[in-house]
Amino acid sequence: MIQTLNLIIFWLFVAITVISALVVVFSKRVIHSAFALLFTFFGVAGLYLFLAADFLAASQVLIYVGGILTLIIFGVFLTARIYTMDIPQQTHQRYLALIPVIGIMVVLIYGLFTTDWTIVTPSTEPTTKSLGVLLLTTYLVPFEVASILLLAALIGAMLLARPNSAAVLKAEVSHD
């Protein structure tokens, strides 16, 4: 009974993720795509829970749903009348794009049917402690390099987003 319930909930999360992702891609309105992205992120977080990846599920909800998606929705709402604007979806070279799509699909289907899928019973203990220990011991240097790279990207984005950033930089250089 529990196994059947788990299977039903799993396929429910799969359906939520796939259907909302299709709405994101094929919706003609940006605001509908943004709200469908919310359900896609929640569906992916649910699938992470089925993989016993509690840290990834929590990160998915906190970072993507809580941060990035909120930023996207505010950006859409603050942009003048974009929620009523229809975005033209003209596809050029549609048939040429089928070549890599079919190639990737063939590789994925080949991998799906030729891989020896083993069923592993996930552990019931949380993964956050072991991840924290690994990040602060074995992977400390790559973790710090990634944080410095993200800090540099954040500073660069702030400089680019500043109004008249080139004029301000020129004025600061000439002032010195």
PyMOL commands that set and color helices and strands:
alter all, ss='L'
color gray80, all
select helices_A, chain A and resi 2-26+30-50+54-78+94-114+128-136+140-161+165-175
alter helices_A, ss='H'
color red, helices_A
deselect
rebuild
show_as cartoon
